Amino acid sequence: MQLNSIFLKKIEELKNRKLLFMPPTKKFLLETQHRIMKTITSGNKNFNILAGASACATAIKIQHALEY
């Protein structure tokens, strides 16, 4: 399925950016997103963090779609 391959690419991107250290479960992805957004709101506008926020949001949306 194409969605699954996109999901895996986003998970790999998060791991390569050193933002995801746990299995890509819904709980850990939401925790990762929370941590990333907290970093951004504290003033860190590093490109790696901003790109990670996008990848994490996409992974969460795709994971949700795959559940249905």
Secondary structure, DSSP 8 states (H G I E B T S, - for coil): -HHHHHHHHHHHHHHHTT---S---HHHHHHHHHHHHHHHHTT---HHHHHHHHHHHHHHHHHHHHH-
